[in-house]
Amino acid sequence: MTRKAFRGEILSVVHDPRDRPDAVRHEADGLLVVDDGIVVARGAYADLAGDYAHVPTEALTGLIVPGFVDAHIHYPQMDSIASHGAQLLDWLERHIFPAELAFADRAHADTVAAAFLDELLRNGTTSALVFPTVHAHSVDALFEAALARRMRITSGKVLMDLGPEGLADTPLSARTETEALIRRWHGRGRLGYAVTPRFALTSSDDQLRTAGGLLAAHPDVLLHTHLAENVLECAAVAARFTESSHYLDVYDRFGLVGPRSVFAHGVHLSTHACTRLAESGAGIAVCPSSNLFLGSGFFDFGQADAYGVRIGLGTDVGAGTTFSMLHTAGLAYQAALGRGYPLDPFRALFLATAGSAALLHIADRVGGLEPGQEADFAVLDCAATPLLARRTAGASLAERLFALQIMGDDRAISRTYILGQCAWDKAAAAFPTCD
Ligand SMILES: [Zn+2]
C-alpha cells in the first residue's frame, strides 16, 4: 500500500448549498491522507498531523478542490470550437457533421482522444460524460486513452440513424454495437457506459425504441442526450412528434426518462417537462457557454429550483467555448443573473463537482474529497494572473472563489491529481503520469 498526504487549503461542496447550509467544507490549513488513490482521512492539519506524522506529505500552494466533473462534452468537436456564424441546426450541418466524418479513421480518433483528455486535465477536469461519434471505434479510442490516464470517463456510441450520409447507423447496428461496447468497457477501470442517442431529430422512432430497450436491459448504464436547446430545434421536434405534449415527452414515450438520464441544455422547458424531470429523477447538464455561443438562450435556474430539477454543469465543447469548468461556472453565474437569479459561488462549485457527479451516478466515488472517495483533485492558483492576484489579495473565501470563476480558466489550474498522483503540472508543463 502507498500512503501519502497533501497539506494545503481544501474546499469542497458535497451537497447543494441551496438545501443544506452546512454543505461547504473548508480547511484553511488542511490535510488530505490518501491510500492507493483513495482518501482515508481529511481534516484540519492541526487535528490530523499527530496521527499521520510519518506519512510523506506534499505541501500544495493554492486552493485544493475536487477534480471538476464535466456533465456534457463532445470529444470529436474539440477542433471545431469557435466555428463562426450559425445556430444549432445550421452549425451541425456546416461545421460539426463534416468534422465527425473524419472519425471513420481510427487513427484520427486516437489522436484527438489523447489531446482531448490532456486538455481536460489541463483544466482540472478529472471526470466527464462524453459524446464520441457514431463510429463504435470512436468509443474504443476514447476509453483506451482514458484507461491509460486512469480517468473516470463515461461515454457511449452515438445513435443517429437519421444522420447525414456517412454518419448514419441503423436501429440494428445501434443495438449490436452498443451491446458489444457495454460488454467491452462498462465497469472496466473507472469507465462507464451511456446509451447515447444524439437527439430526437437524428433518430427514427425505431431507433429511439431500441435505445429504450438498451437502457432497460442494462440497469446500471446512463442515458445521455440533448433536450430543448434551441427554439428551431424545439419547433422541428414538435412538428415531427405531434402526439407528444412536449419535447421531454418524446423521450418519455420511448422509455428514456428516468434517474439515469442526463439531458444536456434544457433551455426551453415547459412546466410539464420540469415536473416530469423532477419526479423521474432525471438531470439536466446546464451548458452556459454553449447556450451563449449558439444563441440558444439562458437556462432558467429559478424554474429548475422551483420544480426541484436536478442539475449539473457541462462545457458542451465544441459549441461550448471553453474546457474550463471554472470559466463555465462564471458564465453560469452570468446566464443565471440574466434571468434574475444570483448563482452563489459555492453552489456553482457544487454544480461543477459533486452536483455533476450525482447526475453521472459517480458521487459516491468523486466530487467531494470525502474519506472513501477517490483522490481526484485540482489545485487552483488565485494569483494565476496579475489581475486575479490583485482581486483576491486579502479577499474572503467566497470572494476568491467567485473571482476564480469569473476571471479564471486553465491558467488558474496549477496541478491536477488523478487518484493521488499528479497528472498535470502547469509549472513543468507536463503530464507526469502519462510521460
Ligand atoms: Zn452537446
Residues whose N, C-alpha, C, O or C-beta is under 5 A from the ligand:
A	BS01	ZN	A264 D316
